[in-house]
Amino acid sequence: MNVYCPQCGEKTSAEDMNLDTMAAKCRSCSALFSLGGIVDDDRGRTRHDRPLDKDVAMPKSIRVSESGDRLLVQRRWYSPMLFFFVFFCIAWDGFLIFWYKMAMADDAPWIMSVFPILHVAVGIGLTYWTIAGFVNRTDIVVNGRELQVSHKPMPWFGATRMPVDQVDQLYCKQKISHSKNGTSVTYQLFAAEKGGGRRKLLSGLMDSDQALFVERCVESYLGIRDRRVPGEFA
């Protein structure tokens, strides 16, 4: 059983716990706390029935199912904002089609065919992203061996898998991007590894509740007691 400091959330080593007096001292913040309530609360619980540490309602875009030794969390990519990009892609791609019709004329200079190549790449990428937003979903699968993240049915980057015994903590981070069009805020979900590394599980989330809910589900299923991670959002 792992014991975490109620003051700062750091893991408490066995050397800092006295089972005779049921007291412990945190090396990180020097806080003294009792082990009595912690031991009693965890005694007899399995990884599937531990209390959830974050009170976050299930977002509409997420579905959760559990069967046997398998947890499945599905997140739909769909957002009403995608309809704006549908019209944008139609206008962008339509202009390029019109441009290349003129560029293929017999008397058109060759530079007309070369000049918009970058715009074509942007149009293809944005159109692909928009279609994926309507049809794709992300599957987070957790079983007794590994945690796996995949995106389907359209291929997408960011798929990953890791052994569950290497998962130390899940945490959400806020990403703020600045551009000439303004500031945008998205959220990411990471898995902190026991070896000290970190693995990005989800990114580009417009709603922090999606990341926090997935964090809550996976940590509860694996029996991980939630604690603060430096730089964590909420």
Helices and strands as residue ranges (DSSP letters): G 14-16, E 17-18, E 23-25, E 32-34, H 36-42, E 62-66, E 70-76, H 82-103, H 111-114, H 117-135, E 137-143, E 146-152, E 160-163, G 164-166, E 167-179, E 182-193, E 198-205, H 208-222
